[in-house]
Amino acid sequence: MNGDDIIITVRDLSCGYGADVVLRDVSFDVRRGEVFVVIGRSGCGKSTLLKHMIGLLAPLSGSIVLNGHDIVTAKGLERLEILKGIGIMYQGGALFGSMSILRNVGLPLEEYTALPQEAVDAIARVKLSLVGLERFGHFMPTELSGGMVKRAAIARAMALDPPILFMDEPSAGLDPVTSAGLDGLIRSLAETLGITFVIVSHEVPSILSIADRVILLDDGVKGIAAEGDPRELNATSDVPEARRFFDREVAPRGAHLPTAKPFTQEEARP
């Protein structure tokens, strides 16, 4: 792997809660512009790893370098600059219910730039158009379906044009058709905008559709049990933890992803 291609480096990372060690000596790299998915069964440490990578939790030991800066040791303005360089989409969307979708998407620009409101609104509309919601800026979060809320959350995560986007279980709670549409959107954004995605997921069909590369966490080894192209792992891996994870009913490999398209107003209501 060419060093110039690496945008995230995790080395010898150990994390836990008190005396409970969840992950021990985990190391991996993420390439610039790839869709990198952290997979594994519930309770294996996926969300714990994500919380450490976005700076919500401090590790027991190790380093997490995002775009050349170690978020573990950074403080003050340096840490703020690192955080401005990442976007986060939480599992439930985490939109502010008292704000319109347009205001939600524009909020990071209002907080971290000196742009006039007209410019903030214009940029927010562009971000909404990227996720197929350009006609729904005036809607409130409660007026949108679950899939649309997640698209709006992606638009907000992209507000400051971060090179890295973290996503926690983006397909959770969605029906198969809506989930496939979200998968198509993620692939489209990665390929057209060059965004690096780090995604936590245990949804096998989605993983096989969107991921360039995965690491499989396992609570038994308290770390990485397997890594690589998920389609290859699914087809040929003889690692017991990988076989247990992938040996279930899944969508056909290589299935065509639907392209992201704008919603109609009739689809807006939950």
C-alpha positions in Angstrom: 0.0 0.0 0.0 1.5 3.3 -1.1 2.0 5.6 1.9 0.6 8.6 -0.1 -2.7 6.7 -0.5 -3.2 6.3 3.3 -5.6 8.7 5.0 -6.1 6.9 8.3 -3.6 4.9 10.3 -4.5 3.0 13.5 -1.6 1.5 15.3 -1.5 -0.8 18.4 -4.9 0.5 19.6 -6.3 -1.0 22.8 -9.6 0.2 24.1 -12.0 -0.7 26.9 -14.2 0.4 29.7 -12.4 0.3 33.1 -10.9 -3.1 33.5 -12.9 -4.5 30.6 -10.6 -4.6 27.5 -12.7 -4.7 24.3 -10.0 -4.4 21.7 -6.3 -5.2 22.1 -3.4 -4.0 19.8 -5.5 -3.3 16.8 -3.7 -2.0 13.7 -4.9 -1.1 10.2 -4.8 1.5 7.5 -7.5 3.1 5.4 -6.8 4.2 1.8 -7.9 7.6 0.5 -11.2 7.4 -1.3 -12.2 3.9 -0.3 -15.3 2.5 1.4 -13.8 0.8 4.4 -16.3 -1.2 6.5 -15.8 -2.5 10.1 -17.8 -5.6 10.4 -18.6 -8.3 13.0 -21.3 -9.6 15.2 -23.0 -7.5 17.9 -20.8 -6.9 20.9 -17.5 -7.4 19.0 -16.3 -3.8 19.5 -17.4 -2.1 16.2 -19.1 0.9 17.8 -16.3 1.1 20.4 -13.7 1.4 17.7 -15.8 4.1 15.9 -16.1 6.1 19.0 -12.4 6.1 19.5 -11.7 7.0 15.9 -13.9 10.1 16.0 -12.5 11.2 19.4 -15.4 10.5 21.7 -13.4 8.1 23.8 -9.7 8.0 24.7 -7.9 4.7 24.1 -6.0 2.7 26.7 -3.0 2.9 24.4 -2.1 3.3 20.7 -2.5 6.0 18.0 -5.2 7.1 15.6 -3.9 9.3 12.8 -6.5 11.0 10.6 -5.2 12.8 7.5 -1.7 13.2 9.1 -2.8 14.2 12.7 -3.1 12.0 15.7 -6.5 12.6 17.3 -5.3 10.8 20.5 -2.7 13.3 21.4 -4.1 16.5 19.8 -5.5 19.2 22.0 -7.1 22.6 21.6 -7.2 24.2 18.2 -5.3 21.2 16.6 -8.0 18.8 17.8 -10.7 21.2 16.5 -9.1 21.2 13.1 -9.0 17.4 13.0 -12.7 17.2 14.0 -13.6 19.7 11.3 -12.0 17.4 8.8 -14.3 14.5 9.5 -18.1 14.1 9.1 -20.2 11.8 11.2 -23.6 10.1 10.4 -25.1 8.6 13.5 -27.3 5.5 13.3 -30.5 7.4 14.0 -29.6 10.4 12.0 -29.4 12.7 15.1 -31.2 15.6 13.3 -32.4 18.5 15.5 -36.2 18.1 15.5 -36.8 21.9 16.0 -34.9 22.8 12.8 -35.8 22.3 9.1 -33.7 20.0 7.1 -32.0 23.0 5.4 -31.1 24.4 8.8 -29.9 21.1 10.0 -27.5 20.7 7.0 -26.4 24.3 7.3 -25.7 24.2 11.1 -22.0 23.1 10.8 -21.4 26.1 8.4 -23.1 28.5 10.8 -20.9 27.2 13.7 -17.5 27.0 12.0 -17.5 29.5 9.2 -18.2 33.3 8.9 -20.3 32.8 5.7 -23.4 34.9 5.4 -26.7 33.1 5.8 -27.4 33.3 2.0 -24.2 31.4 1.3 -24.9 28.9 4.1 -28.3 28.2 2.7 -26.9 27.8 -0.9 -24.3 25.3 0.2 -26.8 23.4 2.3 -29.1 23.1 -0.8 -26.1 21.8 -2.8 -25.5 19.1 -0.2 -29.2 18.2 -0.1 -29.1 17.8 -3.9 -26.2 15.4 -3.6 -28.4 13.0 -1.6 -31.6 13.5 -3.6 -33.4 15.8 -1.2 -33.1 19.2 -2.9 -36.9 19.7 -2.8 -37.2 19.0 0.9 -35.1 21.7 2.6 -38.2 23.2 4.3 -39.4 19.9 5.7 -39.0 19.1 9.4 -37.3 15.8 10.4 -40.6 14.3 11.6 -42.1 14.8 8.1 -39.5 12.5 6.5 -39.2 8.8 6.2 -36.4 6.9 7.9 -34.3 6.6 4.7 -34.7 10.3 4.0 -33.6 11.2 7.5 -30.4 9.2 7.0 -29.8 11.0 3.7 -30.3 14.3 5.3 -27.8 13.3 8.0 -25.3 12.4 5.3 -25.8 15.8 3.7 -25.1 17.5 7.1 -22.0 15.4 7.6 -20.7 16.6 4.2 -21.4 20.3 5.0 -17.8 21.3 5.6 -16.5 19.1 2.8 -14.6 16.7 5.1 -12.3 14.2 3.3 -13.5 11.4 5.8 -17.0 10.4 6.6 -17.8 8.0 9.5 -21.1 6.2 9.5 -22.6 4.0 12.2 -24.9 1.3 10.9 -26.4 3.3 8.1 -28.8 0.5 6.9 -30.1 -0.2 10.4 -33.9 -0.1 10.6 -34.5 0.3 6.8 -36.4 -2.0 4.5 -34.4 -3.8 1.9 -35.3 -1.5 -1.0 -34.5 1.7 1.0 -31.3 0.1 2.3 -30.2 -0.7 -1.3 -30.9 2.8 -2.4 -28.7 4.1 0.5 -26.0 1.7 -0.5 -26.1 3.1 -4.0 -25.8 6.6 -2.7 -22.7 5.8 -0.6 -21.0 4.2 -3.6 -21.9 7.1 -5.8 -20.5 9.7 -3.3 -17.3 7.7 -2.9 -16.7 7.4 -6.6 -17.8 10.9 -7.7 -16.5 13.0 -4.8 -13.6 10.9 -3.6 -14.8 10.8 0.0 -13.3 8.2 2.3 -16.0 6.3 4.1 -15.5 4.4 7.4 -18.6 2.5 8.1 -19.7 0.2 10.9 -22.1 -2.5 9.8 -23.3 -6.0 10.5 -25.7 -6.1 7.5 -24.1 -8.7 5.2 -26.0 -7.7 1.9 -25.0 -4.1 2.4 -21.4 -5.0 3.2 -21.0 -7.1 0.1 -22.5 -4.2 -2.0 -20.6 -1.2 -0.8 -17.3 -2.2 0.8 -13.9 -2.0 -1.0 -12.3 -3.6 2.0 -13.3 -4.7 5.5 -11.9 -5.7 8.8 -13.8 -8.3 10.8 -13.7 -7.8 14.5 -14.3 -10.7 16.9 -14.8 -10.6 20.6 -13.0 -13.9 21.0 -9.7 -12.5 19.7 -10.5 -9.0 20.9 -9.3 -7.7 17.6 -9.2 -8.3 13.9 -9.9 -11.8 12.9 -9.9 -11.3 9.1 -9.5 -8.4 6.6 -9.7 -7.9 2.9 -12.3 -7.8 0.1 -15.6 -8.9 1.6 -16.6 -10.8 -1.5 -13.4 -12.8 -1.4 -13.8 -13.5 2.3 -17.3 -14.6 1.8 -16.3 -16.9 -1.1 -13.0 -18.4 0.0 -12.0 -17.6 3.6 -11.4 -20.5 5.9 -11.1 -18.3 9.0 -13.7 -19.7 11.4 -14.8 -16.2 12.5 -15.3 -15.1 8.9 -17.2 -18.3 8.0 -19.6 -17.8 11.0 -20.2 -14.2 10.0 -20.8 -14.7 6.3 -22.6 -18.1 6.3 -26.1 -16.8 6.2 -28.6 -15.9 3.5 -27.3 -12.9 1.6 -28.1 -10.9 -1.5 -26.4 -12.2 -4.7 -22.8 -10.9 -5.1 -22.3 -8.4 -7.8 -25.9 -7.3 -7.8 -26.4 -4.0 -9.5 -26.8 -1.0 -7.2 -29.6 1.4 -7.8 -28.5 4.9 -8.5 -29.6 7.7 -6.1 -32.6 9.6 -7.4 -34.6 12.5 -5.9 -37.6 11.6 -3.9 -41.1 12.8 -4.9 -43.2 14.7 -2.5 -45.5 11.7 -2.2 -42.6 9.7 -0.8 -41.8 12.3 1.9 -44.3 11.3 4.5 -43.2 8.5 6.9 
